[in-house]
Amino acid sequence: MFKKIRQYLQYTNEMKKRKIYEYNKNNYIDSDIIVNTSIENNLLQMKELIGKSSDVIFKEFKVGINYNIKAFVCMISGLTDKNRVEEFISKVAAFDGYMSEGGMEQRDVIKIIKENLLFPVETKEVESINDIVGYVLSGNSALFIDGYTSAFVMGTHSFNQRNVQEPLTETTIRGSREGFVENIVVNMSLIRKIIKNSKLMFELNSVGQKTHTKICLVYIDDIVNKDVLSEVKKRLNNIDIDYILESGYIEQYLDDNPSSIFTTIGNSEKPDKVAAKILEGRVAIICDGSPFVLTIPYVFAEAFQVTEDYYSRPYIASVTRMLRILAFMVTTVTPALYVALTTFHHEMIPSMLLISFAAAREGVPFPAAIECAGMLIVFELMKESGVRMPRPIGQTVTIVGTLVLGEAAVDAGIIGPPMIIIISLTGISGFIVNPLLDVVLLLRFFFLIWSGMFGMFGLIIAIFIIAAHLCSLDVYGTPYLIPLVPINLSEMKDSFIRMPLWFQRFLPRSIKDSSYKAEKEGRTK
């Protein structure tokens, strides 16, 4: 009995702490304060909370020429349009033209300011100091008037931001050249411009106890999977972290399979691609400060699909899509296959080709597995240096370094010419499947280790391990390998081939409802 009482007390204490934490984690200050009628108290309070920073500006003035109503504006330099604020202050300080000769009471002055001076800007009346601080830190300006128990928050924010341009990570030949930027409002407008639908919903929230980073859920109300939407909202509310600097932080918290090397959350810089995902019933997440928008759920077949597939004829799109699948197989399996054949299974290589391989590797001091692993590491070092170095010299150094190192290594007898061909083919094929570029690196070494130890048998076992792992993945109720596992003929029309658009009249069932999850659980019982 005493044990149950102790457990109950521990539980209640944890719930109290959790409630206190939930109250504080989205607050900008420790305690919530209401705007005071005294302008001096409000000014001291704001200066105490955020006025210690040198970029916070307080402008004090009096309302009207013949009236001693004190007021002040709080704003942050660099985030607020100073010209608009100063123009507004000058109008408020000299608005006697709106007054009658008989004088006015203070409430009438505030009414005139609201109706005649604040209408050009987006304005909100806010009573909570916590909310006011949040608005000011976001680039708005706050107007306090003596004797008034609310502050006017004005949308005068002005950010230096990158213009909408073509994304570098997803280049296209045909289609839109627009790409997301780091401003969440601009990204929302880019999606709204494509999907002109009254059911398109944007839900704003903030994540991060210190940064209060804005995020936005985007979905179509009558299409989205309600179970997926509620689960995403639940996980976003449970994020416990001080700061969110990029959408990758959110991706790690929302990932349904964090221990897997395969990503189960999509990301894109292209508004038309994200809009297409939303129209299929997915949920998109925009993170302020990041040009990459997340989409949930994400299945394996999406890695081989690009927006241009839907802008060209279905025959060409289907062939190029199958080439991407072939490139994925080549870039992951080719090094391991070469090592297995040249080390364990000479009889599987044609005689003339085997003689050529033996002559080329004559004098090479390392086994084929070590030779291949070393070349893969060198290739990754070259690729990383090309990405991190300054652009004017990065590409040149990478190309020249690769040619010089490869030729010098062959002349020195450290590696054989066939290995240069294998690694080059592997590297070129890897860039074709850009969404799986990180996964490809790990798969190459995983297959290489198994084939280096057990030959073709090891390679087959490794492939079966990865296939079994892929079959076991479940993304918010959607099988990761849909439409292959389980087989769904209706969704085969837009998987490894693309049928004409008039064949694809229905939304993907695996995305729109959660019946697949129930079916999968029933099969495993």
Buried (B, 14 or more C-beta within 10 A) or exposed (E): EEEEEEEEEEEEEEEEEEEEEEEEBBBBBEEEBEBBEEBEEBBEBBEEBBBEEEEBBBBEEBBBEEBEBBBBBBBBEEBBBBEBBEEBBEBBBEBEEBBEEEEBEBEEBBEBBEEBBBEEBEBBEBEBBBBBBBBBBBBBBBBBBBBBEBBBBBBBBBBEEEEBEEBEEBEBEEBBEBBBBBBBBBBBEBBBEBBEBEEBBBEEBBBBBEBBBBBBBBBBEEBBBEEBBEBBBEBBEEBEBEEBEBBBBBBEBBBBBEEBBBBBBBBBBBBBBBBBBBBBBBBBBBBBBBBBBBBBBBBBBBBBBBBBBBBBEBEEBBEBBEEBBEBBEBBBBBBBBBBBBBBBEEEEBEEEEBEBBEEBBEEBEBEBBEBBBBBBEBBBEBBEEBEEBEEEEBEEBBEEBBEEBBEEBBEEEBBBBBBBEBBBBBBEBBEBBBBBBEBBBEBBBBBBBBBBEBBBBBBBEBBEEBEEBBBBBBBBBBBBBBBBBBEBEEBBBBBBBBBEEEEBEEBBBBBBBBEBBEEBEEEEE
